[in-house]
């Protein structure tokens, strides 16, 4: 990886941990949608709405493959566990801090 003059190790850790959190949130939302679409398709009558939900389900399955691939590649870039914990604490503190 390149040398950085200003970006600190903590900042780099925060970026990758924040990115991974975003990917995991994305995956979680897609899994919720997949379960929802699957249930809906059990009872929807044939027609435009059923066709739309079926397409949404197919798109969601494809998106999950993409997200899983991104998560797997990102896992190899994650810092050691202790630094992940510290980054999560910094990120949580930053979102919990009162806005000025």
Backbone bond lengths (Angstrom), bond angles and torsions (degrees), N, CA, C in turn:
res aa  C-N    CA-C-N  psi(-1)  N-CA   C-N-CA  omega(-1)  CA-C   N-CA-C  phi
1 X - - - 1.450 - - 1.531 109.41 -
2 X 1.295 116.24 152.24 1.461 122.03 -177.32 1.526 111.34 -68.07
3 X 1.320 114.31 156.42 1.469 119.98 173.11 1.522 108.37 -82.84
4 X 1.307 115.90 141.17 1.461 121.26 179.39 1.512 108.55 -118.51
5 X 1.320 116.33 138.85 1.454 121.31 -177.53 1.516 112.58 -85.34
6 X 1.311 117.85 -30.21 1.455 121.22 -172.73 1.522 112.34 -118.38
7 X 1.310 117.79 -36.25 1.458 122.72 -176.48 1.533 109.92 -68.24
8 X 1.318 115.84 122.46 1.469 120.24 -178.31 1.528 110.67 -85.27
9 X 1.330 115.42 165.23 1.462 120.05 176.96 1.524 110.43 -61.41
10 X 1.334 116.88 -40.07 1.466 119.85 177.56 1.521 111.20 -60.78
11 X 1.326 117.16 -42.51 1.466 120.44 179.01 1.528 110.98 -64.13
12 X 1.323 116.99 -42.32 1.466 120.25 178.03 1.526 109.80 -63.30
13 X 1.324 117.19 -42.60 1.466 120.61 177.42 1.518 110.83 -61.17
14 X 1.332 116.33 -43.99 1.463 120.82 -179.62 1.531 110.81 -61.14
15 X 1.322 116.98 -40.24 1.469 121.07 -179.18 1.522 110.36 -63.71
16 X 1.317 117.09 -48.93 1.468 119.15 -176.32 1.519 111.70 -69.41
17 X 1.329 117.10 -37.90 1.465 120.25 178.49 1.528 109.99 -68.03
18 X 1.309 117.02 -40.31 1.465 120.93 176.87 1.528 110.55 -63.52
19 X 1.330 117.00 -41.57 1.461 121.05 178.00 1.522 110.55 -62.13
20 X 1.330 116.56 -45.79 1.468 120.27 -179.47 1.528 110.13 -63.26
21 X 1.313 116.66 -41.01 1.468 120.21 177.63 1.531 109.91 -59.24
22 X 1.311 116.44 -42.64 1.465 120.70 178.60 1.523 111.85 -62.84
23 X 1.322 116.48 -41.82 1.462 120.11 178.32 1.525 111.13 -65.20
24 X 1.328 116.29 -41.12 1.463 119.57 178.47 1.524 111.24 -66.47
25 X 1.315 117.11 -36.89 1.472 119.78 175.12 1.521 110.29 -63.87
26 X 1.323 115.81 -43.21 1.466 121.17 178.37 1.528 109.80 -58.82
27 X 1.326 116.52 -47.28 1.466 121.01 179.32 1.529 110.63 -60.20
28 X 1.328 116.37 -45.07 1.469 120.67 -179.18 1.533 110.44 -59.81
29 X 1.323 116.89 -44.08 1.469 120.52 179.47 1.521 111.23 -64.30
30 X 1.323 116.81 -41.41 1.460 119.76 178.02 1.531 110.99 -64.29
31 X 1.322 117.19 -39.25 1.467 119.84 177.88 1.524 111.50 -65.06
32 X 1.333 117.11 -39.34 1.466 120.70 175.12 1.524 110.60 -61.13
33 X 1.334 116.01 -46.51 1.462 120.03 179.69 1.525 111.45 -63.03
34 X 1.324 117.28 -41.86 1.458 120.71 179.92 1.527 110.45 -60.11
35 X 1.317 117.05 -45.21 1.467 120.78 177.95 1.528 110.68 -62.82
36 X 1.312 116.24 -40.79 1.472 121.58 179.86 1.521 110.80 -64.12
37 X 1.333 116.62 -48.85 1.467 120.42 -179.39 1.526 111.11 -63.61
38 X 1.315 116.89 -40.06 1.464 120.96 179.06 1.526 110.37 -60.08
39 X 1.317 117.49 -44.35 1.465 121.65 178.44 1.516 111.18 -65.88
40 X 1.314 116.62 -42.20 1.465 120.30 -179.24 1.523 111.32 -61.98
41 X 1.324 116.43 -40.63 1.468 120.31 -177.28 1.524 112.88 -66.75
42 X 1.327 117.03 -18.70 1.467 120.51 178.14 1.529 111.71 -68.90
43 X 1.339 116.91 -25.71 1.462 119.56 -173.30 1.528 114.43 -122.73
44 X 1.319 117.71 -11.44 1.474 119.13 -177.74 1.521 111.35 -71.05
45 X 1.317 114.15 138.15 1.461 121.34 176.11 1.529 108.98 -74.56
46 X 1.334 116.97 152.18 1.459 119.78 175.36 1.530 110.49 -55.97
47 X 1.321 115.16 142.91 1.461 120.23 179.61 1.518 111.14 151.71
48 X 1.335 114.10 -172.38 1.462 120.43 -175.76 1.532 112.60 -60.84
49 X 1.325 117.36 -42.40 1.461 119.84 -177.66 1.534 110.37 -66.85
50 X 1.317 117.58 -43.10 1.465 120.49 177.59 1.532 110.25 -61.93
51 X 1.339 116.33 -42.21 1.465 120.04 178.02 1.528 110.36 -61.13
52 X 1.318 115.93 -41.31 1.480 120.59 179.69 1.521 110.35 -64.35
53 X 1.315 117.48 -46.05 1.462 121.05 -179.67 1.531 110.04 -64.03
54 X 1.318 117.57 -38.85 1.461 121.34 177.22 1.529 110.82 -61.57
55 X 1.333 116.54 -42.19 1.468 120.23 177.39 1.521 110.40 -65.98
56 X 1.321 117.39 -42.12 1.469 120.63 177.68 1.528 110.73 -59.52
57 X 1.330 116.05 -40.51 1.461 120.05 178.51 1.529 110.41 -63.09
58 X 1.327 116.63 -47.06 1.465 120.39 179.17 1.528 111.26 -60.73
59 X 1.337 116.62 -42.92 1.468 120.88 178.43 1.525 110.88 -62.80
60 X 1.321 116.16 -38.34 1.465 120.96 -179.65 1.523 111.04 -66.51
61 X 1.314 116.86 -40.81 1.469 120.50 176.88 1.531 109.69 -60.51
62 X 1.324 117.13 -44.23 1.469 121.30 178.13 1.517 111.08 -62.74
63 X 1.308 115.96 -42.33 1.477 119.96 -179.27 1.523 110.62 -65.40
64 X 1.321 117.52 -37.31 1.463 120.48 177.75 1.529 111.40 -61.86
65 X 1.317 117.54 -37.77 1.469 120.83 176.66 1.531 109.57 -61.42
66 X 1.317 116.55 -43.93 1.469 121.09 178.77 1.530 111.39 -62.85
67 X 1.314 116.27 -47.20 1.463 120.65 -178.12 1.531 110.35 -64.74
68 X 1.328 117.05 -43.55 1.466 119.69 178.67 1.521 111.08 -60.38
69 X 1.314 117.15 -39.72 1.457 121.84 178.30 1.529 110.91 -64.25
70 X 1.320 116.46 -42.93 1.460 121.18 179.03 1.520 110.74 -65.80
71 X 1.323 117.21 -41.72 1.464 121.08 178.50 1.530 110.26 -62.73
72 X 1.315 117.29 -42.97 1.465 120.58 -179.94 1.527 110.73 -62.06
73 X 1.325 117.20 -43.30 1.466 120.26 179.13 1.522 111.30 -67.58
74 X 1.318 116.52 -37.14 1.460 120.81 -179.16 1.529 111.18 -70.90
75 X 1.324 116.91 -33.25 1.467 120.52 179.91 1.528 110.99 -56.19
76 X 1.319 116.66 -35.80 1.462 120.80 179.60 1.532 111.88 -69.95
77 X 1.323 117.49 -18.62 1.463 122.15 -179.28 1.529 113.01 -96.41
78 X 1.325 116.63 -7.36 1.462 119.96 -175.76 1.528 110.82 -65.31
79 X 1.330 115.66 143.64 1.464 119.21 175.32 1.534 110.06 -70.68
80 X 1.318 117.41 170.33 1.463 120.64 176.68 1.534 111.39 -57.84
81 X 1.316 115.51 157.68 1.479 122.44 -172.98 1.526 113.40 -51.81
82 X 1.305 118.01 -43.37 1.468 120.41 -179.25 1.512 112.44 -62.24
83 X 1.309 116.64 -38.93 1.469 120.51 178.44 1.521 111.02 -73.24
84 X 1.335 117.60 -31.54 1.468 120.45 174.73 1.522 109.49 -62.91
85 X 1.328 116.06 -46.54 1.471 120.83 179.04 1.524 110.63 -59.15
86 X 1.323 116.92 -44.79 1.469 120.64 179.98 1.532 110.68 -64.26
87 X 1.323 116.92 -41.20 1.468 120.16 179.18 1.523 110.58 -64.14
88 X 1.330 117.10 -43.36 1.465 120.07 178.15 1.522 110.45 -60.06
89 X 1.327 117.27 -40.82 1.465 120.26 179.02 1.524 110.83 -64.53
90 X 1.327 117.26 -42.43 1.474 119.84 178.19 1.525 110.86 -63.99
91 X 1.333 116.68 -43.06 1.470 120.21 -179.51 1.523 111.23 -64.75
92 X 1.322 116.73 -41.55 1.468 120.27 178.66 1.522 110.95 -66.46
93 X 1.326 117.00 -39.29 1.461 120.81 178.29 1.524 110.36 -64.45
94 X 1.333 116.33 -39.07 1.464 120.22 -179.37 1.526 112.04 -66.14
95 X 1.333 117.04 -36.20 1.465 119.38 179.63 1.519 111.43 -79.49
96 X 1.331 117.32 -23.45 1.456 121.11 -178.77 1.533 111.56 -88.10
97 X 1.329 116.66 -16.12 1.465 120.11 -177.35 1.521 110.12 -63.75
98 X 1.341 116.34 138.07 1.466 119.10 177.98 1.525 110.57 -63.59
99 X 1.327 115.53 141.80 1.473 120.87 178.76 1.515 109.39 -80.94
100 X 1.324 115.43 138.25 1.465 119.81 179.67 1.499 111.38 -83.54
